[in-house]
Amino acid sequence: IDDSDSSNYNQIIQEKDQTRFKSFEFMRREDDLYRLGIVVRHNDNNVKGRGSCIFIHVQKGVDSPTAGCTSFHKDKLLKIMRWLKKESHPLLLQLPKRYLQDGFE
C-alpha cells in the first residue's frame, strides 16, 4: 500500500476491497514481474511521505524503468536470491551504470 494516508501504508496485505486505498500495487500480476522477488527494508516506521515497499523483482525488459524498485533478468535474480543471506545483514547499494568497472556484474 503506497497510500500514505492509510493505516496500512508501506505494508504488504491481502485486500479484496480496492476502493479502500488511493494508491496500491497488485503483487499477483499476469506479467509475473513479482513472481520472484526480494523485499528491501525501507521506511520501517511507515513514516508518511518517506516512500513505501521497495522490491528487487523480475525485469520487464532491458531498458524498462521501475517505479522505485530494482529489477533483474530472472536468471540473475535467482542467482542473487540463492546467494543472499538475511543473517549477513545485506545492504542494497545502487550506483549509476557509469561507475561500473568493465566486467563487473
WONORDA-V91498 format. One record per helix or strand of 2 or more residues. SS is the DSSP state (hx for helix, st for strand). FROM is the first residue (numbers start at 1). TO is the last residue. If there is no record, write none. Layout:
ss:SS from:FROM to:TO
ss:SS from:FROM to:TO
//
This chain:
ss:hx from:18 to:20
ss:st from:37 to:40
ss:st from:54 to:58
ss:st from:70 to:72
ss:hx from:74 to:83
ss:hx from:86 to:88
ss:hx from:97 to:99
//
